[in-house]
Each structure stands twice: as structure tokens, then as C-alpha cells.
Amino acid sequence: MASGSVNKTVLYPQVCVLYNKNMHYQGVFASGNPLDYIVPVFMLQVILSVVISRVIYIVLRPLKQPKLVCNILAGIILGPSVLGRNKSYMERMFAPKEMMVLGTMSNMATTLYIFIICIKMDATMLSRTSKKTWRFGLSCTIIPFFFTMILTELLRHFLPGFRDSQFFPIQFSVVSSLSYFIVIVHALDELDLLSSELGQLSTSITLLNELVSCMIVMLGITLGQKDTIHMMYSFLSLCGLIAFAIFVIRPVLHWIIKRTPRGSPVNEGYVIAILLWTLLLGVTTDALGGSFSPAAMIMGLIIPDGPPLGATIIQKSELLISEFFLPLFFVRIGYFTNLSAIQDWTELVIFGALILVGYLGKLVGSCLVSSTINMRKSTAILLSLILSLQGVNELLNGVRWKHQKLLDEQNFATFVLSIVILNGIITPIIEIFYKPEVKTFDPSSVKLHSRSLGMTSSVGELRIISCVEDEDNVPSFTSLLEALNPTEVNPICAYVIHLVPLSTQTVPLLVPYKSHKRRFSTPNGSDSIMRAFLNYSQNSQGPVHIQPFRMISPFKYMHEPICRLAEAIRTPLVLVPFFKSQEVHSIEGSLRIFNTNIQQFSRCTVGILVDRGLRTHISVNSFSYNVAVIFLGGADDREVLAFAARMSSHPNIAITVLRIHLRGNCARGFEDERELDDSLFRDFKAMNVGNACVVCHEMVADNSEEVMIALGSLANCYNLVIVGKRQGCNSQFEEGLIAWTQYPELGVIGDAMAAPDFCGGMMSVLVLQHFGERNQNSTRFTSFDC
């Protein structure tokens, strides 16, 4: 083997291994050390990398450090910088025969990791990018490229790799200027910012960068050939490979989807075949002079995301690849990183300046574009920080440069250390200073910004957001829309959003459903739902306009785009379905996560419908409804009464209002609540004098037991019961029942009435929650318009 440092020796090892002697350990009763054998050492590498990275993450998480930093630090600890200072340890753990296995497994891990992330990538987002995205994408790529290139030309004589290679300065400048989709999405997901406005802008920008990156990779593979003929052959081969993937492999994938029964996962044989095809394409691109990564990207992009194919591949592969095999890549990074090699401080400062100037370029580019679109400078700075995050892609380039001897030990260690330090600084800054508007709550702004049915005029268009999960929700929601009595004076515009929970969807998408573009497309779950709502719109007794949308995202990210839509259209009401019992164990997560997030962050009234068979036939000539309204008091119950007031003018709806007075003094701070409740109830009765369809009852209860007995008397008499989540000044009543509440998002009364054993579980319940904390008694309601 060649002489030199340890790392250089292992880059191109010539190893002779006797299989029987070096592969398997003979047992504790035979002579020899288990660390002299390949399999035990490999397993120890896996265990140590996972355990150490987890321990570091637990220690550093209070400092808001990302997993990437912890993984790299774990690799550095296992490498020559820390534990590797012990010569015996390095000889056992990183012997040449071990590095062959470690290198192979880490390459396979990164290839499959890129493949998994690319399945989650929605390439169609490129067609929906705005001019603002293109401006940011070009500015935050071109400016840092020129900054880095200029400084590289000025200082290249001080750095060995830059001085000895004609094309390396260009390669380094390109990598420094690009922001990779895989890296940024992983970081945003960890920060829980994927569905934020800045997160979606960042992912759109990185998609443009990925397009540029793919072109550069193809150009690099082509120009890396010996002569013009070989260049042409290489370019045509790559184009042929892409065409083969699109026009041969992709139709086969759609055929697999058609053969899979609806609601069933894809056969494991198909999943294995697809993974093998990915590796086969990797071998092909490697033979063409490239690497495995382009093949993984191509296969990931052509696989249709979502169930059954994309979701099945991710569910069966992601955990093992990300948490078991990928740490081996960071062990390899740690092996190549020798911090003791940093001795030339002049070279360290110069190389560090080359790295920092790329970050500076992104900052300048972001600020320049922000000044043309009235974006705040603080937001532009945070955007540049997000785009400056680095990860697996940059480390892969660093390893490749080290293999090509373009980076020596010191510069490679500086390169890795810069990723750790800058990511460790940028990530906490983003987490601390970027607070999406949807996630902020300012009690002083409740009166100014909140919207409710009680404050919405009965003259003019009523805008409602209706979120449905599947076809079973359609009859119930159309019945609720019809019950709100749309008229020429007070028409309804319903923004119907089909919730499509996909764990494979990296970037949350709220997109309009365009039926005229769906005629010749493959049917999806939204088609029948939207047809049903549009059909209802045509047959409704009053004017109802339907605006159809699809929300494609994991449940935990759905609320932010919907809350932003609610702000944009100024809707006073969002209706959502209650989750089904089997969804608690769903792989995609539960609708309950979405419901609680909507209640927490929306600035309007939220209604959760617990559907127990609410089916009412709607036609031009017939519609009937029997509704019970429970009124104990408080902001939520006043919204219930406002909902009932809109229904009361419908001739085919019978409404029974049960007002329950609880004995005892009102809780401190809620004295005005009782006056508001009494005033609103008087107004409601006054506007329905002579209305035979509305009946009001009042009763006095001493405790929660009497309240539950009164509610039990409603059994089997009504299609729907409407209740408020919280009961205002009756906090003692809530405290007595809160310990028995299974689903807090329904409130104590809603939870009790939605229970399967309440009235045989046959009564549908609508639970309304008004935006704002319960002490916001300054929120007043306008009187009902008769």
C-alpha cells in the first residue's frame, strides 16, 4: 500500500482478505479477538454510530441543535480526531478491510436516502412557481456563485487543490451557491416549518436549484470524457437513460398501481423490484462516468407519490435507511475528518473565507429581491439563512473531492467543521426568530382580527370552509350548508377542501381542484367528492357556490395553509369532521391532530362534526332537519346560538333550544359574560316570536349530574345537537367533568354526547369553538338581524 497518512492510505487500499479467516468470528471459546473479523466490527460501527448520535442529540437538543450536527459529531468522535487517537482502536475499527465494507454500505445508504427523499418531491411544483420564486432562486444562486468565484481566483494560489486544478474552483463555487432540496426539506421538517410561508418559498427555490444541479451533473459527466466522440456518446446515453425511465419504467409503475386493489398496499415483490431497479440504474450511471446519485433522483422523481406505491415504498424503507444505514455515512465522514491536521492557520482562514462568502452571497441576493417585492428585511435574512443550510449533498461532494485529492486533510476537516458550526448557529436562529403568523397568538388582537358568526351580517355572502376527508362526510356537510338557509340576500360560498393525508408529500400543497382538467386524467379520490358538492350546489334550495380545493400533506402540516386561506377570504366558520376510531392507529397520522391544530391556530369559529349517521335527502322540493341547541353560556355557546339563528328562518328545520342555568356565583372575571348571554338569548327569542319551528326551554340545574340527565332526555329525538366547546363562566361545571373527558377538543358536553354509549351512539353532534381564550370577554356580538 502507498505510504502517507492513514486516510490517504485507505482511499485506494489494496487488501488481501482470506474469507473464512477474516469474515466470521469462531466464538468466545476459540482463540482470537472478535475485532479482528469484519462482521463484528461492522456491527459495532453501526451500534456506536446510532447510540452516540442519539446521546449527543439528547444533550444538545436544549440548545436547538439539528440531528445533522449530532450525526457528524458522532462520526468525528468515532474517527481519528477523538477515539482514533488510540492507535490500537484505529487499527481495529478502521482497518482497510473494514473500510471496504463501510464505504460500500455508506454509498448504498446515501443513494437510497436520496431515492426516498425524491419520491416525496413534487416536481410539478416547478410549473406553479411564481415570478417571486424565480427571482429569489436566480438571485440566491448567481450572486453567491460570482462572489465565491471571484474570491477563489484571487486566493487560489494559497490553496493546493485550487492551485493545481483548472476546474475545481468552478465546481466549488457551484456547490457553494446551490441550495439542495433534500437538505432544506429535511431541515424544515425538523423545525416544523414545512407548511409555513417561508418554508414553502424555500422549498420552491430549492426545486429550481435541483433543476440547475441536474443540468450541471449532466454537463459534468459529458465534459469529463476524453474527447468529443466520447462526450457525445455519454450525453446521448444519459438522455436515453432518462427517456427510458420516463417512457418505459413510469408506465410500468402505473400498471403496478392499477393492479393494486384500492386501500391495499403494493405487493412486496414490486417494492423489492423497484429498489433493485434503482440500484441497477445506479450501476448504469456509474458506468457512464457519473455516480449513483443521479439514478436515485431519476427513479425517485418518476415514482408517483402517495398511496399505494410511493407511500408503501417509504413506509417499508425510510426508517431502516434513515436511522440504521445513513449513520454509517457519517462514520465515514468522521473517519476522513482529522481535526489535528488543521495546522496551517493562514490556509484555514482563507478556506473559511471562501465558505463564508457563499453565505454572504445568498444574504445579498435575498435582500436585493426582497426590496423589490416589499418583503421585510428580517424575513429576507431568515430566508437566506434557510437557503444556507447544508447537509448530505455537500458532504458527498466533499468526500468526492477528497478522493480526487482536490482537498487535503486540513481543508476537508475545515469543510466538515464549517458545516457543523454554521448549521449549529443558523438552526437555533431560525427556530428562535421565525414565528409563522399562523402559530402566533396575540390576545390584544382578538377583537380586531377574530371573526365569528355572531359578528357576521346576515346580509351578504357567507363564506365557509368545509374540510372533508372522504365520501362519507359529503351528505353531512351538504346538510349543514343547506341548514344555514342560503338565500338571495345571504348566499353561501363554500370552500370545500378534500383532505388528502400523505406522509410521502414533503411540501404541503393546497391547490384548487379543476374539474375541466380532470376529464382525461386518471380518477382520484377527490373526483366523486367534488362532483357530489357541485351537484348539491345545482340542486340547493338557495344559492350555494362551491370552490373546490385539495389539501395534500401529512395531517400535522395541513392547518397552516388552511388557516392562511381562512385569513385571506375572511371566513367566520371552518367546519371539520371528527376522526374515525380506526384512524388512531393510522400510519398517516390521525385527523385528530389536524382538528386540534385548527382549533388552536385559526382566527375564526371552528366546528367539529361528530357524524353518527347524519343523512338528510336534499332536493329542490324536500329538506327537513330536527336540531337541538344546548346553551349554558360563554363565547362558544353564543356562537351556537348565532348558528341556530341562521337556521331558524328555514321553514323545514325544527329547532329546540335548551338553556341551562347553573346555580352559584359566576367565576371571577366572567361577570360580563352572564350579561352577554342573557342579552343574546333575549334577542334570539324576540326574533323568533311566532315562529312555530323554534321552541325555547329553560331549566335550572344544581350540579353536573342534573345537566347530564337533561341532556339524556334528548335521546332519539333529533338529527343533530349543537353545543359549545367551553361554557364561559361555568368553569366549576367543566372542572367537575374534565377528568372524564376522552377528547378534550370536543369539550366536556360534546365529549359526553359523542360517546358511543350516549343514546346508543346514534346522535350527531356539532361542537363549535370561538377563537380566543376564555377570558376574552371583551369580544361582543352584534344583535341578530330579524
N, C-alpha and C positions, 0 to 999 in steps of 0.2 A: 504493500500500500504506500501511497505517496506520503512523504513526510510533511510536517507542518502542525498546525494546531489541531485540536480534537475535532472541531466542527468541520474543518476543511478535509480532514481525513475521511469523514463519514459521508461527505457529499457524493463521492464516486467510489464506494467501497468495492473491494474485490475480496469476497468472502467465500471460503470453502466450509460447508456445514455437512457433517455426517448426520443424516436424517435421524436414525434410530438413537444416536447418542445425544443430540442437541435439541430434539423436539420434545420428547416426553420424559418426565421425571419417573424414576423407577420406584419411588416410595421412600418413606422415612426409615425403613429397615435396610435399605441398600445404601451403599456409600455414595457420597457426593452431596453437593449443595443444590437445592431446588432452583436457586437463582442463576445456575449455570445453564438452565434449559429455557427454551423460547416461550412455551405456553405459560408456565408460572409467572415469568417476568411480564409478559403481555397482560395477563390478568391483573397483576399487581399495579401496572401502569394505569389501567382503566379504573381500578378501585381508588388509588391515590388521587388521580385527577378529579374524579367526581367528588370524593369526600372533602379534599382540600378546598376546591372551588365553592362547595356548599358552606363550609365553615367560614371562609372569607366573606361570602355573601351575607351570612347572618351577622358577622361582626361589622361589616361596612354598610349594611342597609340603613341604619340610622343616619348615616352620612349621605344617603340617597345615591349610592354608587350603583351603576348598572351591572348586570351579570357579565357582560363582556369584559369589563375591567377585572372582575373577580376571576374569570376563567384564565385571562392572560397572566394575572399574578400567580395563580396556581401553577401554571406552566413554568413561570420563571422560578418559583420556589423549587420545583422538581428538577430544574435544569442546572447548568454549571454555575449560575450566579449565587445559589444558596446551598442546597443539599449537594450539588455537584462539586463543591469544593473538596469533598471527600473523594479521593481518587478511587478507592475500592467501590464506592457507591456508583460512580460513573461507569466503571468497567462492568459492573453487574447489570445496571439498569439501562444503559445506552451502549451496549456492545454493538459492533457492526451488524451482527446477525439480527439483533433486536430492532435496529433502525430500519432494516428492510421491511419487517412486518409492520412497524409503526408508521412508516412512510406510506405503505400501501393502504392500510386501513384509514389513515387520516385523509388521503386523497379521495378514497371512496366516500368517506363521511361528508366531506365538503361538496363533492359532486351531487350526492343525494340530497343534501341540505339545500343547495341551490335549486334542485329539481322541485322539492317540496314547496319552497317559497314561490317559485314561478307558477306553480299550479294556482296559488292564491292570487296571483297577479291578474288583473283585468286589463288586457291590452286594449280593449275598446275604449278605455278612458282617454286614450290619445285623441280619439275623434271628438271628444266632448271638452277638450281643454280650451280655455278661454284665451283671449289675447293677453290678459294679465299673466297667465301661467307661462305662455311662450316668452314674454318679456323677462320674467324672472329666470326662467330656465336658461335662456341665452346669455343674459347678463351675468348670472352667477356661475357660468361656465367659461365664457370667453375672457372676462376680466381677470379672474384668478389664473387662467392659463397664461395670459400675456405677462402678468405680474411675475409668476414663477419662472417663465421662460427668460424674461429679461434679467432677473437676478441670477439665474443659472448661468447664462452666458457671461455675466460679469465675474462670477465666482468659481466657474468650473475648474480652473487651474489649481484650486486649493483642495479639490476632492478627487480621489483616484478614479472612481467609476465614471464620473462625469468627464474627466480629462481624457480617459482612454477610449471612450465610446462616442461615436458620432450621433447615434440615435437615442441614447439613454436620456439625455436632457429632455427630449421631446416626450418620451414615454413617462418620465417622472412628472412633467408638467401636466400631461393629460390626466394621469391618475390623481394628482393633487387638485385638479379643477372639477372633476366629476363627483357627483353625489349619487351613490348607488341605491336603487330601490330596495334591495334586500336588506341593506344596513339600516336605512332610515325607517323602514316599516317596522323592523324588529325593535328599534329603539322607541318609536312612538307607541307601539303596542305595550311595551314595558312601562311607559309613562302614562298609559291610559289616555292618550291624546289622538288616537287614530281618527275618531269621528269629529274632532274639533275642526274649526275653520282653518286654522294654521296647519293642522295635521294633514287635512285633505289637500291644501295648497302644496305642501311639501311633497306629498306622495305623487301629485300630478307632475311637479317639476322633476322628480327623480325618474319618472317614467320617460320623460323626454331625454334625460341623461342616459337611460338604459338604451334608448334607440341610437343615440350617438355612440355609446360604448360598443354596441353590436357592430356598427359600421366600422369603427376603429379596429375591432378584433379581426373582422374580415380583411380589412386593408393590411393589418399587420401580418396576418398569415400569408397573404398574397405576396407582399413585398419581402417576406422572409425567405423566398425561394431563390435559387441560384441565378436563373436567367429569365428572360421574357417568356419563353415557352413554358417553363415550369410555373411561372406566375399565372399564365392563362389557364393552365390545367388546374392549378389549385383554386383559382377563383370560380371556374366553371364547376368544379367538384363541390365546392361549398354551396353554390347556388342550386345545384342538383340535389344536394342533401336536404336543403330547406324545402325545395319543391316536393321531394319525396315525403317529407314529414307532413306537409300541408295537404297534399292531394292523395296520399296513399294511407299513411298512418292515421290521420284525423278521421277520414270516413270509417276506418275500422273501429275507432273508438266510439263513434256514433252508433255503429252497428252493435257494439257491446252494450251500449246504453239501452237500445231498443229491445235487446234480448233479456234485459234485466227487468223482472216484474216491479211494478210501481210500489215503492215503500220498502223494497228489499235491497240489501247491499249487493255490490257486484261480487261475482264468484271469485274466490281467492286465486284460482288459476289465472284469471285475467289480470289480477293485480300483480302477480309474480311475473307474468309475461311482459307487462308494461315496464316494470323495473328492469328486467333483463334487456328490453329494447333500449332503455335509456343508457345502460352500460355499453350496449353494442354500438349505439350512436357515438358514445364517448370514445370507443376504440377507433371508430372511423375518423372522427375529427382529429384525434391524436395522430393517426396515420397520415392525415392531410397536412400535418405541420402545426396544428393548433394544440388545444388542450381539451380536457374532458368538460370543462365548464360550459362552452357554447352548446354542446349537445344536451346538457342538462337543462339549459334555458329553453332550447327549442322544444324539447319534449314537454317541459312544464307549461309552456305557453299554449301548445296545441291541445292539451287535455281540457275538456270542458269542466269549469269549476262547479262546485255544488254537487248534490246527490244526483245519481248514485255513484258516479265514477270518481270525480275529484274528492268528494267527501270520504269515500271508502279508502282511497289511497292514503290520504292524510291521517285518517283515524288509525290505520294499521301500521303506519310507518313513522309518523312525526316524532312520537315520544322516544322511540328507540334511537332514531338518528340524532335528534337534538340533545338528548340527555345522556346518551350512552357512548355513541361513536364520535360525536363532534368534539367532546373534551380531549380526545386523542390528538386532534389537530392543534389544540393549544399546548399540549405536552410537547409536540414537535416544535412549535413556535418557541417555547421556553428552552428547548434544547439548543436551538440556534442563537438564543439571546444570552450573551455573556456580558454582564454589566461591568465586569472587571476589565474588559477590553477597551472601555472608554478611558483613554489616557491623553489623547491629543485634544486639549480644550479649545484650541482655535478651530479645528475641524468640527468639533461638537457644536460650537456657536454658529458656524457657517451653515452646517446642515440643518440645525434647528431653525435658522432664519429662513431657509428655503421652504421648510414645512409651514412655518407661521405665515409666510407671505400668501400662501394659498387660502388660509382662513381670512386674512385681511382682504383678499380679492373678493371673496364671497360677501363679506360685510359691505364693501364699497358697492358691489353690484346690486345687492338687495336695497341699500339706501337710495341709490340712484333711481331705481324703478319705483320705489315707494313714494318718492317725491312727485312722480307724475300721476299717481292714482289716489292721492290723498290718504295714504296709509300712514299711521303713526310710526315715528322713528323707532319707538320701543318695540313695536310689532315687527318691523323690518329687521332689527337687530336680533330678535329671538328667532326669526325665520333663518337668518344667516347662520345662527348657532346650530339650529336643527340640521341644516344642509351641510354643516362642517363635521358632523358626527362620522366616525369611521369604524370599520369592523372587519368582517371576514374577507371581503373583497380586497381591501387594501393589504391585509396580511398575506393573502395569496400572492398578490403582486410582489410583496417584499420577499417572500420565500423564493419566488421565481428569479428575482434579481440577484439574490444571494447565490442561487445555484449557477447563474450565469456569471458570477464573480463581478457583477456591477456594483454591489455593495459589499464592503468588507465587514469584519466583525463589529467594529466600532459603529459604523454608520447603520448597520442593521439593528444593533442594540438601541441606538438613538431613535431610529424609526419606530420600533416597537414601544419604547418608553414614551415617545411623543403621543402615540395613540392612547396609552394608558392615562397619561397626565391630562391631555386635552379632553378626552371623554369624561374623565373623573371630575373635571371642572365644569364642563358645559352641561352635563346632565343635571346636576343639582341646580344650576342657574335656571334652566328651563323649567324644572319641576317647581321651583320656588316662585318664579316671577310670572310664568304664563298661567293664567287662570281663565279658561274659556268662559265667556259670558253666560252660557247656559248653566255652568256649575257655580256661579256666584249668586248669593242671596243677600240683598240689602233691605233690611226691614223698613228703612225710611222711605224706600221707593215703592212699597206695596200699593199705596193709594194711587200713585202716579202711573205705574206700569201694569198693574194687575188688571185682568179682565174677568168678568163673570156674567152669568145670565141675568142676575139681578140688576146689573148696571148697563145692560144692553137694551136698546129701544126695541119695542115691538113693531116699529115701523121701519122698514128697510130690510136688506138681505141679512140673514142669519148664517154665518159661516161656521161649519162644524168639521172637525177632523174625526173620521171614523177609521180605526185601525182594526183590521180583520186578519185572523190567522189562517182560516181555511173556509171551505164552503159551508160548514155547519154554522158559522157565525152570520151568514148573509140574511136569513129570514129574521133573526132577532134584531139586527141593526136596521134593516129596512123598516121594520115595525116601529122602532124607536123614532126614526126620522119622520115617518107618517104621523106618529102620535104627537109630534111637535107642531102639527097643524100648519103646514105651509100654505100660504095664500098669496094672492097677487100683491097685497100690501106688504107681506112679510115672507118672501120666498126663502128657500133654503139652498145654500151651496155647500154640498158635502164633499170634502176632500177625502176620498176613500183610499186608504193605504193598505196594500196587501203586505203583511209582514212575512218576509222570506228569510228564516234563520239559517245562515250558512256559516259554519266555522271555517270554511275554506275561503271566505271572502275577506281579503286582507283590508281593503278600504271600504268603509260603509258607503252605500250608494242609495240615495233617494232620488229615483228617476221617474218622470212621467210615463204612464202606460199609454202607448199609442196604438190603438186597435187597428188603424188603417195600415200600419206597417206589420201587423201580425198575421195577415191573411194567408201569406205563403210561407210562414215560418213554422218551425216545429212547435206544437202546442205546449204550453207550460201551465202550472197551477193557477196562474193569475187569470187566464182567459175566461174560464167559466165563472169566476167570482165577479169579474168586471162586467161580463155580459148580463149577469143577474142584476147588478146595480143599475146598469144602463136600461135594462128592461123595466125595472121598477120606476126609474125616472120618467119613462114614457107613459106608464100606467098610473102614476100617482094622482091622487085627487087634487093636489095642489102643485105649484111649480117647484120642482126639485132638480137642481143642476148638479151633475156628478163630475168631479175632477179626479180621475184615477191615477194612482201612483203605486210604485213598488219600492219597498224598503228592503234592500238586500244587505244583510250584515249579521254578525253574531248578536244575540239579544242584548248583551251588555253595552253595545255601542249604538243601538237603534234610537235611543231617546234624544240624543243631541240634534241630529238633522230634523227630527220631527218637532222638537221644541223651537228650532230656528224657523221652521215653516209656520208654526203657530204664531210666532212673533211677527213674521212678515205679513201674514194675512189678517192679523189681529182677531183671531178667533176667540170666543169666550168659552168654548167647550171642546174637550177632547174625549172621545169615547174609546175604550179599550176592552177587550174580552178578558175574563178571568181564565187562568190557566186550567188545563185539564189535569186530572190526578196523575195520569201516566207520564206527564211531562216533567215531573220532579226528577226522574231518573234519565231524562233525555240527554244524549251526548251533546246536542247542540245547545244545551242550557235551557232554562225554563223561561216561559213567558212572564213568570212572576218577577224575574229580575227587571224586565222591561217595565212592568207595571209600577214597581216601587220607584224606579228611576224617573218615570214620567210624573208620578205624584210629587217627587222631591224637587224636580227642576222646572217643570212647566209653570208659566206665569198666568195660568187661567184655571178654570174649573176642570177637574178630571173625573170622569165617570167610569167605574169598573162594572161591567155587566157580568153577573154570575148567571149564566143561561142554564135553566133547568127545563128546557123544552118550550121556550117562548116561541110559539109558532102561530102567526096570525095571517090569514089569507088576505092579500091586498089586491084589489081590482078597482075598476072605475066605480063600481056601484056598491061595494061592500068593504067595510073595515070596522072592527069592533075591538074594544080593549077594556079591561076591568083593572083599575090601578088602585093600590093603597099607598098612602103617603104618611110616613111617620115623622112627627115634628116634636122634638124635645127642646130645641133652641140652639143657637150658635150660628156661626157663619156658614158652616156646611149645610145645616138644616134650612137656613134661609135660601140657599141655592136650590135645595129640594123643592121648597115652596115656589120659587121662581120657575123651575122646570114644570111643576104642576100647573102654574098659572098659564103657561103657554099651551098646555094640553087642554085646559078647561073649556076653551072655546070650540073644541072639536065636538061635533054633535054625537059621534059614535063612541065616545070614551066616557066611561063612568069612573069618577074619582071619589075615593073615600079618604078624607084627611083625619088622622088621629093625632090630636095634640095631647101630649102627656105632661102634666105639671108635677114636678118632683118637690115634695115638701122640704123645707130647710132653706137656710140663707144661701144666697148666691156667693160663689167663691170670690175672694178679694181680687179686684181688678176687672171683674166682669159685670159690674153693676149696670153699665150702659147696654150690655148685651141683652138683658132681660127687657129693657125698654124697646130696643130694636125688634126683638122677637114679637112682643105684644103688638107693636105698631104694624109690622108686616102681616101678622095674622089677621088683624082687623081689616087691613086693606084687601087681603085675599077674600075674606068673607064678603066684604062690601061689593067687590067686583063680580061676585057670583050669586048675588041675591036674585032669586027667581030662576036660577039655573038648576034644573032638576037632575042634571048629571053629576053635580058636585054636592057631596054630603060632608059636613064637618062635625066631628065628635071631640069632646074634651073630657079628660079624666085626670084624677089626682092619684099619684102613687107615692107610697111611703118609702119604698125601697126597690132594689133591682128585681126582686122576686115578683113583685106585683107588675112591674114593667114587662117581664118575660111572659107572665100569664096573659097580659093584654095582647102581646104580640102573637101568642099562640092561638088566640081567637080568630086570627086572620086566615087560618089554615083552609086550603082548598076553595077559597072564595075569589082569588084574584090571579090574573095573569102575571102581574108584576108588582113588586113592592119597592118603593124608592125611599132610601134612608141616607142620612148624612154620616160621614165617617166619624166626626167628632161632635160632641154635644155641648159645646160652648161652656156656659157657667156650671154645668152639671158635672164638674170634674170628679166629685166624690162617687158619682154613679159609675163613671168609667173606671176609676181605681178599683172598685169592688169587683169588676168583671175582667180586667185586663189580664189577670193571671190565667184565665180560662180561654184566652183568645188564641186561636191557632194561626190565623192570618191577620197580622196587625194592619195590613194595608186596607182591610175592609172595615176597620173599626170594631168596637165591641158588639154593637147591634147587628151590623152587616155580617160579621163573622158568625154570630149565633144563628141568624136567619138563613145563611148559606150552608150551614152544616147539613150533612146528609140525613141526620136523624130529626131535623126540624121539619115538621109537617110532611114527613116522608120524603124530603128532598125534592119536592115537585114544584116549588115556587121560585121563580126567577127574581133576582134581586139586583137593583142598580144602586151602587154606592157612589155618592158624589163627595168630592173634596174641593173646597175653595182654596185658591192659592193664598199662602201667607201663614204665619204662625198664629196659634190660637189666641195670643194676646194682642193681635192686631184688631182691636175693637173699634178703631177709628175708621175702618172700611164701611162706608154706608151704602145703602141701596136706594135706588130711586123707587118711587111708588109705582105700582102696577098701572099700566095704561088700560083703561077699560075698552 
